[in-house]
């Protein structure tokens, strides 16, 4: 699922530099399936124990994220820093 949408989650931006970073993207479909996309393959995870691991990872990522005006401000600061670095 390359361009999926999570109906109950509006996305977010990691709020701290030490935030958990996921090397591969994944999409969860209820408690029945997780699709993991890597550079060379797509994995279909169906074992409940493994699905629970992805559920916990998602919770950590969601708790690190900021949304709305806080996310916009974080992005503005990052763009500002990038702009200053490119001028030097």
TIVO-2410 file (N, C-alpha, C; in nm, 3 decimals):
# residues 88
REC num residu      c1      c2      c3 atome chaine
REC   1      X   0.085  -0.117   0.000     N      A
REC   1      X   0.000   0.000   0.000    CA      A
REC   1      X   0.089   0.123   0.000     C      A
REC   2      X   0.112   0.181  -0.115     N      A
REC   2      X   0.204   0.293  -0.124    CA      A
REC   2      X   0.142   0.425  -0.084     C      A
REC   3      X   0.020   0.448  -0.121     N      A
REC   3      X  -0.043   0.577  -0.094    CA      A
REC   3      X  -0.171   0.557  -0.014     C      A
REC   4      X  -0.156   0.494   0.103     N      A
REC   4      X  -0.273   0.466   0.184    CA      A
REC   4      X  -0.309   0.582   0.273     C      A
REC   5      X  -0.424   0.572   0.332     N      A
REC   5      X  -0.473   0.675   0.423    CA      A
REC   5      X  -0.522   0.608   0.549     C      A
REC   6      X  -0.481   0.658   0.663     N      A
REC   6      X  -0.527   0.607   0.790    CA      A
REC   6      X  -0.647   0.690   0.833     C      A
REC   7      X  -0.766   0.632   0.836     N      A
REC   7      X  -0.887   0.711   0.863    CA      A
REC   7      X  -0.892   0.773   1.001     C      A
REC   8      X  -0.835   0.710   1.102     N      A
REC   8      X  -0.846   0.762   1.238    CA      A
REC   8      X  -0.720   0.832   1.285     C      A
REC   9      X  -0.630   0.867   1.195     N      A
REC   9      X  -0.504   0.929   1.234    CA      A
REC   9      X  -0.469   1.034   1.132     C      A
REC  10      X  -0.439   1.157   1.175     N      A
REC  10      X  -0.418   1.266   1.080    CA      A
REC  10      X  -0.272   1.294   1.049     C      A
REC  11      X  -0.182   1.202   1.083     N      A
REC  11      X  -0.041   1.221   1.052    CA      A
REC  11      X   0.027   1.307   1.155     C      A
REC  12      X   0.154   1.329   1.134     N      A
REC  12      X   0.227   1.412   1.229    CA      A
REC  12      X   0.373   1.421   1.191     C      A
REC  13      X   0.443   1.506   1.262     N      A
REC  13      X   0.585   1.530   1.241    CA      A
REC  13      X   0.656   1.494   1.370     C      A
REC  14      X   0.767   1.416   1.363     N      A
REC  14      X   0.841   1.385   1.486    CA      A
REC  14      X   0.880   1.514   1.557     C      A
REC  15      X   0.863   1.518   1.689     N      A
REC  15      X   0.884   1.642   1.763    CA      A
REC  15      X   1.021   1.654   1.827     C      A
REC  16      X   1.103   1.552   1.820     N      A
REC  16      X   1.233   1.558   1.886    CA      A
REC  16      X   1.340   1.498   1.797     C      A
REC  17      X   1.464   1.553   1.804     N      A
REC  17      X   1.570   1.500   1.719    CA      A
REC  17      X   1.606   1.356   1.752     C      A
REC  18      X   1.580   1.312   1.874     N      A
REC  18      X   1.612   1.174   1.912    CA      A
REC  18      X   1.493   1.081   1.890     C      A
REC  19      X   1.401   1.119   1.806     N      A
REC  19      X   1.282   1.039   1.780    CA      A
REC  19      X   1.318   0.908   1.711     C      A
REC  20      X   1.236   0.807   1.735     N      A
REC  20      X   1.252   0.679   1.667    CA      A
REC  20      X   1.232   0.699   1.518     C      A
REC  21      X   1.323   0.645   1.439     N      A
REC  21      X   1.312   0.654   1.294    CA      A
REC  21      X   1.293   0.513   1.240     C      A
REC  22      X   1.195   0.496   1.156     N      A
REC  22      X   1.166   0.365   1.099    CA      A
REC  22      X   1.235   0.354   0.964     C      A
REC  23      X   1.314   0.248   0.945     N      A
REC  23      X   1.387   0.230   0.819    CA      A
REC  23      X   1.295   0.184   0.707     C      A
REC  24      X   1.192   0.109   0.739     N      A
REC  24      X   1.097   0.061   0.639    CA      A
REC  24      X   0.958   0.114   0.675     C      A
REC  25      X   0.880   0.144   0.574     N      A
REC  25      X   0.744   0.188   0.603    CA      A
REC  25      X   0.654   0.067   0.623     C      A
REC  26      X   0.549   0.088   0.699     N      A
REC  26      X   0.453  -0.021   0.718    CA      A
REC  26      X   0.313   0.035   0.727     C      A
REC  27      X   0.218  -0.048   0.688     N      A
REC  27      X   0.076  -0.012   0.696    CA      A
REC  27      X   0.004  -0.123   0.771     C      A
REC  28      X  -0.079  -0.084   0.866     N      A
REC  28      X  -0.155  -0.181   0.945    CA      A
REC  28      X  -0.299  -0.184   0.899     C      A
REC  29      X  -0.353  -0.303   0.889     N      A
REC  29      X  -0.493  -0.323   0.852    CA      A
REC  29      X  -0.560  -0.398   0.966     C      A
REC  30      X  -0.620  -0.320   1.056     N      A
REC  30      X  -0.681  -0.374   1.177    CA      A
REC  30      X  -0.578  -0.459   1.250     C      A
REC  31      X  -0.621  -0.571   1.305     N      A
REC  31      X  -0.529  -0.662   1.373    CA      A
REC  31      X  -0.506  -0.788   1.292     C      A
REC  32      X  -0.527  -0.777   1.160     N      A
REC  32      X  -0.517  -0.897   1.077    CA      A
REC  32      X  -0.400  -0.898   0.982     C      A
REC  33      X  -0.345  -0.779   0.947     N      A
REC  33      X  -0.240  -0.773   0.846    CA      A
REC  33      X  -0.155  -0.647   0.862     C      A
REC  34      X  -0.024  -0.666   0.846     N      A
REC  34      X   0.068  -0.553   0.836    CA      A
REC  34      X   0.148  -0.573   0.708     C      A
REC  35      X   0.153  -0.471   0.624     N      A
REC  35      X   0.237  -0.474   0.505    CA      A
REC  35      X   0.360  -0.390   0.534     C      A
REC  36      X   0.477  -0.451   0.513     N      A
REC  36      X   0.604  -0.382   0.536    CA      A
REC  36      X   0.672  -0.366   0.401     C      A
REC  37      X   0.707  -0.243   0.367     N      A
REC  37      X   0.775  -0.216   0.241    CA      A
REC  37      X   0.922  -0.191   0.267     C      A
REC  38      X   1.006  -0.270   0.199     N      A
REC  38      X   1.150  -0.246   0.206    CA      A
REC  38      X   1.197  -0.212   0.066     C      A
REC  39      X   1.324  -0.190   0.051     N      A
REC  39      X   1.378  -0.155  -0.080    CA      A
REC  39      X   1.356  -0.266  -0.181     C      A
REC  40      X   1.366  -0.391  -0.136     N      A
REC  40      X   1.361  -0.502  -0.232    CA      A
REC  40      X   1.237  -0.590  -0.224     C      A
REC  41      X   1.152  -0.569  -0.126     N      A
REC  41      X   1.038  -0.660  -0.113    CA      A
REC  41      X   0.927  -0.599  -0.030     C      A
REC  42      X   0.810  -0.660  -0.039     N      A
REC  42      X   0.697  -0.625   0.047    CA      A
REC  42      X   0.668  -0.748   0.132     C      A
REC  43      X   0.665  -0.730   0.262     N      A
REC  43      X   0.636  -0.840   0.354    CA      A
REC  43      X   0.491  -0.832   0.399     C      A
REC  44      X   0.428  -0.947   0.408     N      A
REC  44      X   0.290  -0.956   0.458    CA      A
REC  44      X   0.296  -1.025   0.595     C      A
REC  45      X   0.272  -0.950   0.700     N      A
REC  45      X   0.278  -1.001   0.836    CA      A
REC  45      X   0.136  -1.036   0.880     C      A
REC  46      X   0.115  -1.162   0.919     N      A
REC  46      X  -0.019  -1.206   0.960    CA      A
REC  46      X  -0.021  -1.271   1.099     C      A
REC  47      X   0.095  -1.296   1.157     N      A
REC  47      X   0.100  -1.359   1.289    CA      A
REC  47      X   0.064  -1.256   1.396     C      A
REC  48      X  -0.032  -1.288   1.483     N      A
REC  48      X  -0.076  -1.192   1.585    CA      A
REC  48      X   0.037  -1.133   1.670     C      A
REC  49      X   0.135  -1.215   1.707     N      A
REC  49      X   0.246  -1.164   1.789    CA      A
REC  49      X   0.327  -1.058   1.715     C      A
REC  50      X   0.351  -1.083   1.587     N      A
REC  50      X   0.427  -0.987   1.507    CA      A
REC  50      X   0.345  -0.861   1.481     C      A
REC  51      X   0.216  -0.878   1.457     N      A
REC  51      X   0.128  -0.762   1.436    CA      A
REC  51      X   0.129  -0.674   1.561     C      A
REC  52      X   0.130  -0.736   1.678     N      A
REC  52      X   0.134  -0.660   1.804    CA      A
REC  52      X   0.261  -0.576   1.814     C      A
REC  53      X   0.374  -0.627   1.764     N      A
REC  53      X   0.499  -0.551   1.765    CA      A
REC  53      X   0.485  -0.424   1.681     C      A
REC  54      X   0.424  -0.436   1.565     N      A
REC  54      X   0.403  -0.319   1.480    CA      A
REC  54      X   0.303  -0.223   1.544     C      A
REC  55      X   0.206  -0.277   1.614     N      A
REC  55      X   0.112  -0.191   1.685    CA      A
REC  55      X   0.182  -0.107   1.791     C      A
REC  56      X   0.275  -0.169   1.864     N      A
REC  56      X   0.350  -0.094   1.965    CA      A
REC  56      X   0.441   0.010   1.899     C      A
REC  57      X   0.505  -0.028   1.788     N      A
REC  57      X   0.590   0.067   1.716    CA      A
REC  57      X   0.507   0.186   1.668     C      A
REC  58      X   0.388   0.159   1.616     N      A
REC  58      X   0.301   0.267   1.571    CA      A
REC  58      X   0.265   0.360   1.686     C      A
REC  59      X   0.232   0.302   1.803     N      A
REC  59      X   0.198   0.384   1.919    CA      A
REC  59      X   0.313   0.476   1.959     C      A
REC  60      X   0.437   0.423   1.957     N      A
REC  60      X   0.554   0.505   1.990    CA      A
REC  60      X   0.568   0.619   1.890     C      A
REC  61      X   0.557   0.586   1.761     N      A
REC  61      X   0.570   0.689   1.657    CA      A
REC  61      X   0.460   0.794   1.669     C      A
REC  62      X   0.338   0.750   1.693     N      A
REC  62      X   0.225   0.844   1.706    CA      A
REC  62      X   0.243   0.935   1.827     C      A
REC  63      X   0.297   0.881   1.936     N      A
REC  63      X   0.318   0.963   2.057    CA      A
REC  63      X   0.431   1.064   2.039     C      A
REC  64      X   0.525   1.036   1.948     N      A
REC  64      X   0.635   1.130   1.921    CA      A
REC  64      X   0.593   1.243   1.828     C      A
REC  65      X   0.488   1.221   1.754     N      A
REC  65      X   0.449   1.315   1.649    CA      A
REC  65      X   0.376   1.436   1.705     C      A
REC  66      X   0.392   1.547   1.635     N      A
REC  66      X   0.314   1.667   1.664    CA      A
REC  66      X   0.231   1.699   1.541     C      A
REC  67      X   0.120   1.768   1.561     N      A
REC  67      X   0.030   1.799   1.450    CA      A
REC  67      X  -0.010   1.945   1.456     C      A
REC  68      X  -0.086   1.986   1.357     N      A
REC  68      X  -0.143   2.121   1.357    CA      A
REC  68      X  -0.039   2.231   1.361     C      A
REC  69      X  -0.067   2.334   1.439     N      A
REC  69      X   0.021   2.451   1.446    CA      A
REC  69      X   0.159   2.414   1.500     C      A
REC  70      X   0.166   2.320   1.593     N      A
REC  70      X   0.295   2.278   1.646    CA      A
REC  70      X   0.381   2.217   1.535     C      A
REC  71      X   0.322   2.136   1.450     N      A
REC  71      X   0.395   2.077   1.337    CA      A
REC  71      X   0.438   2.185   1.239     C      A
REC  72      X   0.349   2.279   1.209     N      A
REC  72      X   0.384   2.389   1.117    CA      A
REC  72      X   0.502   2.469   1.171     C      A
REC  73      X   0.502   2.498   1.300     N      A
REC  73      X   0.612   2.573   1.361    CA      A
REC  73      X   0.743   2.494   1.354     C      A
REC  74      X   0.737   2.365   1.379     N      A
REC  74      X   0.856   2.280   1.370    CA      A
REC  74      X   0.911   2.280   1.227     C      A
REC  75      X   0.824   2.272   1.129     N      A
REC  75      X   0.866   2.274   0.989    CA      A
REC  75      X   0.924   2.411   0.953     C      A
REC  76      X   0.860   2.519   1.000     N      A
REC  76      X   0.914   2.654   0.975    CA      A
REC  76      X   1.055   2.668   1.030     C      A
REC  77      X   1.078   2.618   1.152     N      A
REC  77      X   1.211   2.626   1.213    CA      A
REC  77      X   1.312   2.547   1.131     C      A
REC  78      X   1.274   2.428   1.087     N      A
REC  78      X   1.365   2.346   1.006    CA      A
REC  78      X   1.399   2.416   0.875     C      A
REC  79      X   1.300   2.476   0.810     N      A
REC  79      X   1.325   2.548   0.685    CA      A
REC  79      X   1.413   2.670   0.709     C      A
REC  80      X   1.390   2.737   0.820     N      A
REC  80      X   1.473   2.852   0.856    CA      A
REC  80      X   1.619   2.811   0.873     C      A
REC  81      X   1.642   2.704   0.948     N      A
REC  81      X   1.778   2.654   0.969    CA      A
REC  81      X   1.842   2.614   0.837     C      A
REC  82      X   1.766   2.548   0.752     N      A
REC  82      X   1.819   2.506   0.622    CA      A
REC  82      X   1.856   2.628   0.537     C      A
REC  83      X   1.771   2.729   0.540     N      A
REC  83      X   1.796   2.851   0.464    CA      A
REC  83      X   1.924   2.920   0.514     C      A
REC  84      X   1.940   2.928   0.645     N      A
REC  84      X   2.060   2.990   0.702    CA      A
REC  84      X   2.186   2.914   0.664     C      A
REC  85      X   2.180   2.781   0.666     N      A
REC  85      X   2.297   2.699   0.631    CA      A
REC  85      X   2.335   2.716   0.485     C      A
REC  86      X   2.236   2.728   0.398     N      A
REC  86      X   2.265   2.739   0.255    CA      A
REC  86      X   2.327   2.874   0.219     C      A
REC  87      X   2.308   2.975   0.305     N      A
REC  87      X   2.366   3.107   0.279    CA      A
REC  87      X   2.511   3.117   0.324     C      A
REC  88      X   2.558   3.021   0.403     N      A
REC  88      X   2.696   3.029   0.453    CA      A
REC  88      X   2.791   2.949   0.369     C      A
***
